[in-house]
Every structure is written in C-alpha cells, then in structure tokens.
Amino acid sequence: MIKLALLAVGGITGTISRYALAGFVYGVFGARFPYGTLIVNVLGCFIIGFLAAMTEEKFLLSPNLRILLMVGFCGAFTTFSTFILETSNLIRDGETLRAFINILLSVSVGFIVFRIGFFLADLI
C-alpha cells in the first residue's frame, strides 16, 4: 500500500510540475515552437539520469524513494525521461541494436499511430 501512496504523491507532484514549468516557459518564449515540452523533456532526462546514478552507482536511494522520485515524479513529469533511461540501459547492457530499434520504433510508430488516431477522430 505504501508503494501506491508513493506513486500517487510522486505522480501528482510530477504532473503539476510539468504543467507549471511548461506553462511558464510558453509564457516567456511563446508557443511558436514547443519550448515548454522541450525544456520539460530535457530536465526530466537530467533528473532521471541523476537519480539513476544515485540509485545504481552510489546506492543512496532506497527502493521507496526510487518509486517516489523515478517512477512517480519522473513518470508523470515526462515519460520521455523513462524512454531515455531504458534506451541508455540497453546500450549499457551491450544491446546497442535494440536501443536504436527502440528509438526508431518509439518515434516513428508513435508518430504514425498518433496520426492514425487523429485521422480517425477527424472522421467522427
């Protein structure tokens, strides 16, 4: 039960943080380019990279803190950071081809499926 509570707290905090930061960035730079999303994604990658090193290299984060921060907060802040972490883990494990397949499939198939969903919704 504690793990679900940690996920919820991290998720709520990450979601609100993403909304606030992206909104602030769009307010400063405008919306002609997705600066808000870019900043959130880059910051999320930094945060999850930092936390991964604290967990895997220095063993300074407990499993519960990892759930709160990496899964809850970062997962809600941006799933892009998780995508980058998992791809980095594949490369670390010597699975470079699988890492590049993950990148290719995630971006291209994700975009194609997004467009299909958009098209189908347009038919309604």
FIMIGU-272870 format. One line per 4 residues: for each residue x, y, z of N, C-alpha, C, O, CB. Coordinates in nm, 2 decimals, padded with zeros to 4 digits. Glycine has a CB too. Layout:
N
X/Y/Z/X/Y/Z/X/Y/Z/X/Y/Z/X/Y/Z | ...
END
This chain:
124
00.08/-00.12/00.00/00.00/00.00/00.00/00.09/00.13/00.00/00.05/00.23/-00.06/-00.09/00.00/00.12 | 00.20/00.12/00.07/00.29/00.24/00.08/00.34/00.27/-00.06/00.36/00.39/-00.10/00.41/00.21/00.17 | 00.37/00.17/-00.15/00.42/00.19/-00.28/00.32/00.27/-00.36/00.35/00.36/-00.44/00.46/00.06/-00.35 | 00.19/00.23/-00.35/00.09/00.31/-00.43/00.07/00.45/-00.38/00.05/00.54/-00.46/-00.05/00.23/-00.41
00.09/00.47/-00.25/00.08/00.61/-00.20/00.20/00.69/-00.25/00.19/00.81/-00.29/00.08/00.61/-00.04 | 00.32/00.63/-00.25/00.44/00.70/-00.30/00.42/00.73/-00.45/00.46/00.84/-00.50/00.56/00.61/-00.28 | 00.37/00.63/-00.53/00.34/00.66/-00.67/00.25/00.78/-00.69/00.27/00.86/-00.78/00.29/00.53/-00.74 | 00.14/00.78/-00.61/00.04/00.88/-00.62/00.10/01.02/-00.59/00.08/01.12/-00.66/-00.08/00.85/-00.53
00.17/01.03/-00.48/00.23/01.16/-00.44/00.33/01.20/-00.55/00.33/01.32/-00.59/00.30/01.14/-00.30 | 00.42/01.11/-00.59/00.52/01.15/-00.70/00.45/01.18/-00.83/00.49/01.28/-00.89/00.61/01.03/-00.72 | 00.34/01.11/-00.86/00.27/01.14/-00.99/00.20/01.27/-00.98/00.20/01.35/-01.08/00.17/01.03/-01.01 | 00.13/01.30/-00.87/00.07/01.43/-00.86/00.17/01.55/-00.87/00.15/01.64/-00.94/-00.01/01.44/-00.73
00.28/01.53/-00.80/00.38/01.63/-00.80/00.44/01.65/-00.94/00.47/01.76/-00.98/00.49/01.60/-00.70 | 00.47/01.54/-01.00/00.53/01.55/-01.14/00.43/01.61/-01.24/00.48/01.69/-01.32/00.57/01.41/-01.19 | 00.31/01.58/-01.23/00.21/01.63/-01.32/00.20/01.78/-01.30/00.20/01.86/-01.40/00.07/01.56/-01.30 | 00.18/01.82/-01.18/00.17/01.97/-01.15/00.30/02.04/-01.19/00.29/02.15/-01.25/00.14/01.99/-01.00
00.41/01.98/-01.17/00.54/02.04/-01.21/00.55/02.06/-01.36/00.59/02.16/-01.40/00.66/01.96/-01.15 | 00.51/01.95/-01.43/00.52/01.96/-01.58/00.43/02.07/-01.63/00.47/02.16/-01.71/00.48/01.83/-01.64 | 00.31/02.08/-01.58/00.21/02.18/-01.62/00.26/02.32/-01.59/00.25/02.41/-01.67/00.07/02.16/-01.55 | 00.31/02.34/-01.47/00.36/02.47/-01.43/00.48/02.51/-01.51/00.49/02.63/-01.55/00.39/02.47/-01.28
00.58/02.42/-01.52/00.70/02.46/-01.59/00.68/02.49/-01.74/00.72/02.59/-01.79/00.81/02.35/-01.57 | 00.60/02.40/-01.80/00.57/02.42/-01.95/00.50/02.55/-01.97/00.53/02.62/-02.06/00.50/02.30/-02.00 | 00.40/02.57/-01.88/00.32/02.70/-01.89/00.41/02.82/-01.87/00.39/02.92/-01.95/00.21/02.70/-01.79 | 00.50/02.82/-01.78/00.59/02.93/-01.76/00.68/02.95/-01.88/00.70/03.06/-01.93/00.68/02.90/-01.63
00.74/02.84/-01.93/00.83/02.85/-02.05/00.75/02.91/-02.17/00.80/02.99/-02.24/00.89/02.72/-02.08 | 00.63/02.86/-02.19/00.55/02.91/-02.30/00.52/03.06/-02.28/00.51/03.13/-02.38/00.42/02.83/-02.32 | 00.49/03.10/-02.16/00.47/03.24/-02.13/00.59/03.33/-02.16/00.57/03.44/-02.21/00.43/03.25/-01.99 | 00.71/03.27/-02.14/00.83/03.35/-02.16/00.87/03.35/-02.31/00.90/03.46/-02.37/00.94/03.30/-02.08
00.86/03.23/-02.38/00.91/03.22/-02.51/00.81/03.21/-02.62/00.84/03.22/-02.74/01.00/03.10/-02.52 | 00.68/03.20/-02.58/00.57/03.19/-02.68/00.55/03.04/-02.72/00.63/02.96/-02.68/00.60/03.28/-02.80 | 00.46/03.02/-02.81/00.42/02.89/-02.85/00.45/02.86/-02.99/00.39/02.76/-03.05/00.27/02.86/-02.82 | 00.53/02.93/-03.06/00.56/02.90/-03.20/00.65/02.78/-03.21/00.66/02.72/-03.32/00.63/03.02/-03.26
00.72/02.74/-03.11/00.80/02.62/-03.10/00.77/02.55/-02.97/00.74/02.62/-02.87/00.95/02.65/-03.12 | 00.77/02.42/-02.96/00.73/02.36/-02.83/00.84/02.36/-02.73/00.89/02.26/-02.68/00.69/02.21/-02.86 | 00.88/02.49/-02.69/00.98/02.51/-02.59/00.95/02.45/-02.46/01.03/02.39/-02.39/01.01/02.66/-02.58 | 00.82/02.46/-02.42/00.78/02.41/-02.29/00.80/02.26/-02.28/00.86/02.21/-02.18/00.64/02.44/-02.26
00.76/02.19/-02.38/00.78/02.04/-02.38/00.93/02.01/-02.39/00.97/01.91/-02.32/00.70/01.98/-02.50 | 01.00/02.08/-02.47/01.14/02.05/-02.48/01.22/02.07/-02.35/01.30/01.98/-02.31/01.20/02.15/-02.59 | 01.19/02.18/-02.28/01.25/02.20/-02.15/01.21/02.09/-02.05/01.30/02.04/-01.98/01.21/02.34/-02.10 | 01.08/02.06/-02.05/01.04/01.95/-01.95/01.11/01.82/-01.99/01.16/01.75/-01.90/00.88/01.94/-01.96
01.12/01.78/-02.11/01.18/01.66/-02.15/01.33/01.66/-02.12/01.38/01.56/-02.06/01.16/01.63/-02.30 | 01.40/01.77/-02.15/01.54/01.77/-02.12/01.57/01.77/-01.97/01.65/01.70/-01.92/01.60/01.90/-02.18 | 01.49/01.85/-01.89/01.50/01.85/-01.75/01.47/01.71/-01.69/01.54/01.67/-01.60/01.41/01.96/-01.69 | 01.37/01.65/-01.74/01.33/01.52/-01.69/01.44/01.42/-01.72/01.47/01.33/-01.63/01.20/01.47/-01.76
01.51/01.43/-01.83/01.62/01.34/-01.86/01.73/01.36/-01.76/01.80/01.27/-01.72/01.67/01.36/-02.01 | 01.76/01.49/-01.73/01.87/01.52/-01.64/01.83/01.46/-01.50/01.91/01.39/-01.44/01.89/01.67/-01.63 | 01.71/01.48/-01.46/01.67/01.44/-01.32/01.67/01.28/-01.31/01.73/01.23/-01.22/01.52/01.48/-01.29 | 01.62/01.21/-01.41/01.62/01.07/-01.40/01.76/01.01/-01.42/01.79/00.91/-01.36/01.53/01.01/-01.51
01.85/01.08/-01.50/01.99/01.03/-01.51/02.06/01.05/-01.37/02.13/00.96/-01.33/02.06/01.11/-01.61 | 02.04/01.16/-01.31/02.09/01.19/-01.18/02.05/01.09/-01.07/02.13/01.03/-01.00/02.06/01.33/-01.13 | 01.91/01.07/-01.07/01.86/00.97/-00.98/01.90/00.83/-01.01/01.93/00.75/-00.91/01.71/00.98/-00.98 | 01.92/00.79/-01.13/01.97/00.66/-01.17/02.11/00.64/-01.12/02.14/00.53/-01.06/01.96/00.64/-01.32
02.19/00.74/-01.13/02.33/00.73/-01.08/02.33/00.72/-00.92/02.41/00.64/-00.87/02.42/00.85/-01.12 | 02.24/00.79/-00.86/02.23/00.79/-00.71/02.18/00.65/-00.67/02.21/00.61/-00.56/02.13/00.90/-00.66 | 02.10/00.58/-00.75/02.04/00.45/-00.72/02.14/00.34/-00.75/02.17/00.25/-00.67/01.91/00.43/-00.79 | 02.19/00.34/-00.88/02.26/00.23/-00.93/02.41/00.23/-00.91/02.48/00.13/-00.89/02.24/00.22/-01.08
02.47/00.35/-00.90/02.61/00.37/-00.88/02.65/00.39/-00.73/02.75/00.34/-00.68/02.66/00.48/-00.97 | 02.57/00.48/-00.67/02.61/00.52/-00.53/02.52/00.45/-00.42/02.55/00.46/-00.31/02.60/00.67/-00.52 | 02.41/00.39/-00.47/02.32/00.32/-00.38/02.27/00.41/-00.26/02.26/00.37/-00.15/02.39/00.20/-00.32 | 02.24/00.54/-00.30/02.20/00.64/-00.20/02.04/00.65/-00.19/01.99/00.73/-00.11/02.26/00.77/-00.23
01.97/00.59/-00.28/01.82/00.60/-00.28/01.76/00.46/-00.24/01.80/00.36/-00.30/01.77/00.65/-00.42 | 01.68/00.47/-00.15/01.61/00.35/-00.11/01.51/00.31/-00.22/01.47/00.39/-00.30/01.53/00.36/00.03 | 01.46/00.18/-00.22/01.36/00.14/-00.32/01.24/00.23/-00.31/01.18/00.26/-00.41/01.32/00.00/-00.29 | 01.19/00.27/-00.19/01.07/00.35/-00.18/01.10/00.49/-00.24/01.01/00.55/-00.30/01.03/00.36/-00.04
01.22/00.55/-00.21/01.25/00.68/-00.27/01.26/00.67/-00.42/01.22/00.77/-00.49/01.38/00.73/-00.21 | 01.31/00.56/-00.47/01.32/00.54/-00.62/01.18/00.54/-00.68/01.16/00.60/-00.78/01.40/00.41/-00.65 | 01.09/00.47/-00.61/00.95/00.46/-00.66/00.89/00.60/-00.66/00.82/00.65/-00.76/00.86/00.37/-00.57 | 00.91/00.68/-00.55/00.85/00.81/-00.54/00.91/00.90/-00.65/00.83/00.97/-00.72/00.88/00.87/-00.40
01.04/00.91/-00.66/01.10/01.01/-00.75/01.11/00.96/-00.90/01.08/01.04/-00.99/01.24/01.04/-00.70 | 01.16/00.84/-00.92/01.18/00.80/-01.06/01.06/00.75/-01.13/01.03/00.79/-01.24/01.29/00.68/-01.06 | 00.98/00.67/-01.06/00.86/00.61/-01.12/00.75/00.71/-01.11/00.68/00.75/-01.21/00.82/00.48/-01.06 | 00.72/00.76/-00.99/00.61/00.86/-00.97/00.64/00.99/-01.03/00.57/01.03/-01.12/00.59/00.87/-00.82
00.73/01.07/-00.98/00.76/01.20/-01.02/00.80/01.21/-01.17/00.74/01.27/-01.25/00.86/01.27/-00.93 | 00.91/01.14/-01.20/00.96/01.15/-01.34/00.86/01.09/-01.44/00.85/01.13/-01.55/01.10/01.08/-01.35 | 00.80/00.98/-01.40/00.70/00.92/-01.49/00.58/01.01/-01.52/00.54/01.01/-01.63/00.64/00.79/-01.42 | 00.54/01.09/-01.43/00.44/01.19/-01.45/00.49/01.32/-01.51/00.42/01.38/-01.59/00.36/01.22/-01.32
00.61/01.35/-01.48/00.67/01.48/-01.53/00.70/01.46/-01.68/00.66/01.55/-01.76/00.81/01.51/-01.46 | 00.75/01.35/-01.72/00.77/01.32/-01.86/00.81/01.18/-01.88/00.90/01.13/-01.82/00.88/01.41/-01.92 | 00.73/01.11/-01.96/00.77/00.97/-01.99/00.89/00.96/-02.08/00.95/00.86/-02.10/00.65/00.89/-02.06 | 00.92/01.07/-02.15/01.04/01.08/-02.23/01.16/01.04/-02.15/01.25/00.98/-02.20/01.05/01.22/-02.30
01.17/01.09/-02.03/01.29/01.05/-01.94/01.30/00.90/-01.92/01.41/00.85/-01.92/01.28/01.13/-01.81 | 01.19/00.84/-01.90/01.19/00.69/-01.88/01.23/00.62/-02.01/01.31/00.53/-02.01/01.05/00.64/-01.84 | 01.19/00.67/-02.13/01.23/00.62/-02.26/01.38/00.63/-02.27/01.45/00.54/-02.32/01.16/00.70/-02.37 | 01.44/00.75/-02.24/01.58/00.77/-02.25/01.65/00.68/-02.15/01.76/00.62/-02.18/01.61/00.92/-02.22
01.60/00.66/-02.03/01.67/00.57/-01.93/01.67/00.43/-01.98/01.78/00.36/-01.97/01.59/00.58/-01.79 | 01.56/00.38/-02.03/01.55/00.24/-02.07/01.64/00.22/-02.20/01.71/00.12/-02.21/01.41/00.20/-02.11 | 01.65/00.32/-02.28/01.74/00.31/-02.40/01.88/00.31/-02.36/01.96/00.24/-02.41/01.71/00.43/-02.50 | 01.91/00.40/-02.26/02.05/00.40/-02.21/02.09/00.27/-02.14/02.20/00.22/-02.15/02.06/00.51/-02.11
01.99/00.21/-02.07/02.02/00.08/-02.01/02.05/-00.03/-02.11/02.13/-00.12/-02.09/01.90/00.04/-01.92 | 01.98/-00.03/-02.22/02.00/-00.12/-02.33/02.15/-00.10/-02.38/02.22/-00.20/-02.40/01.90/-00.10/-02.45 | 02.19/00.02/-02.40/02.33/00.05/-02.45/02.43/00.00/-02.35/02.53/-00.06/-02.38/02.34/00.20/-02.48 | 02.40/00.03/-02.22/02.49/-00.01/-02.11/02.51/-00.16/-02.11/02.61/-00.21/-02.08/02.44/00.04/-01.98
02.40/-00.23/-02.14/02.40/-00.38/-02.13/02.45/-00.44/-02.26/02.44/-00.56/-02.28/02.26/-00.43/-02.10 | 02.50/-00.36/-02.35/02.56/-00.41/-02.48/02.46/-00.43/-02.58/02.49/-00.50/-02.68/02.64/-00.53/-02.45 | 02.34/-00.39/-02.57/02.23/-00.41/-02.66/02.20/-00.28/-02.75/02.09/-00.23/-02.75/02.09/-00.44/-02.58 | 02.31/-00.24/-02.81/02.30/-00.12/-02.89/02.20/-00.12/-03.00/02.13/-00.03/-03.03/02.44/-00.09/-02.95
02.20/-00.24/-03.07/02.10/-00.25/-03.18/01.96/-00.24/-03.13/01.87/-00.17/-03.19/02.12/-00.38/-03.25 | 01.93/-00.31/-03.02/01.80/-00.30/-02.96/01.77/-00.15/-02.91/01.65/-00.11/-02.92/01.79/-00.39/-02.83 | 01.87/-00.08/-02.86/01.85/00.06/-02.82/01.80/00.14/-02.94/01.71/00.22/-02.93/01.98/00.11/-02.76 | 01.87/00.12/-03.06/01.84/00.20/-03.17/01.70/00.16/-03.23/01.63/00.24/-03.29/01.95/00.19/-03.28
01.67/00.03/-03.22/01.54/-00.01/-03.26/01.43/00.05/-03.17/01.33/00.09/-03.22/01.53/-00.17/-03.26 | 01.46/00.06/-03.04/01.36/00.12/-02.95/01.34/00.27/-02.99/01.23/00.31/-02.99/01.42/00.11/-02.81 | 01.45/00.34/-03.02/01.44/00.48/-03.06/01.35/00.49/-03.19/01.26/00.56/-03.20/01.58/00.54/-03.08 | 01.39/00.41/-03.29/01.32/00.41/-03.42/01.18/00.38/-03.41/01.09/00.45/-03.46/01.39/00.32/-03.52
01.14/00.27/-03.34/01.00/00.23/-03.32/00.93/00.33/-03.24/00.81/00.36/-03.27/01.00/00.09/-03.26 | 00.98/00.37/-03.13/00.91/00.46/-03.04/00.87/00.59/-03.11/00.76/00.64/-03.10/00.99/00.50/-02.92 | 00.97/00.65/-03.18/00.94/00.78/-03.25/00.86/00.76/-03.38/00.75/00.82/-03.39/01.07/00.85/-03.29 | 00.90/00.67/-03.46/00.82/00.66/-03.59/00.69/00.59/-03.57/00.59/00.65/-03.63/00.90/00.58/-03.69
00.68/00.48/-03.50/00.55/00.42/-03.48/00.46/00.50/-03.40/00.34/00.51/-03.42/00.57/00.28/-03.42 | 00.51/00.57/-03.30/00.44/00.66/-03.21/00.38/00.77/-03.30/00.26/00.80/-03.28/00.52/00.71/-03.10 | 00.45/00.83/-03.38/00.40/00.94/-03.47/00.30/00.89/-03.57/00.19/00.95/-03.58/00.52/01.00/-03.55 | 00.32/00.77/-03.63/00.23/00.72/-03.72/00.09/00.68/-03.65/-00.01/00.72/-03.71/00.28/00.59/-03.79
00.10/00.62/-03.54/-00.02/00.59/-03.46/-00.09/00.71/-03.42/-00.22/00.72/-03.42/00.01/00.49/-03.34 | -00.02/00.81/-03.38/-00.08/00.94/-03.34/-00.16/01.00/-03.46/-00.27/01.04/-03.45/00.03/01.04/-03.30 | -00.10/00.99/-03.58/-00.17/01.05/-03.70/-00.29/00.96/-03.73/-00.39/01.02/-03.77/-00.07/01.05/-03.82 | -00.28/00.83/-03.72/-00.40/00.75/-03.75/-00.51/00.78/-03.65/-00.62/00.80/-03.69/-00.36/00.59/-03.73
-00.48/00.79/-03.52/-00.58/00.83/-03.42/-00.64/00.97/-03.45/-00.76/00.99/-03.44/-00.52/00.84/-03.28 | -00.56/01.06/-03.49/-00.60/01.19/-03.53/-00.70/01.19/-03.65/-00.80/01.25/-03.65/-00.48/01.29/-03.56 | -00.66/01.11/-03.75/-00.74/01.09/-03.87/-00.87/01.03/-03.84/-00.98/01.07/-03.88/-00.66/01.00/-03.97 | -00.87/00.92/-03.76/-00.99/00.85/-03.72/-01.09/00.94/-03.64/-01.21/00.94/-03.66/-00.96/00.73/-03.64
-01.03/01.02/-03.55/-01.12/01.11/-03.48/-01.18/01.22/-03.57/-01.29/01.27/-03.54/-01.03/01.18/-03.36 | -01.10/01.26/-03.67/-01.15/01.36/-03.76/-01.27/01.30/-03.84/-01.35/01.38/-03.89/-01.04/01.40/-03.86 | -01.28/01.17/-03.86/-01.39/01.11/-03.93/-01.52/01.12/-03.85/-01.63/01.11/-03.91/-01.36/00.97/-03.97 | -01.51/01.13/-03.72/-01.63/01.13/-03.64/-01.70/01.27/-03.64/-01.81/01.28/-03.58/-01.60/01.10/-03.49
END
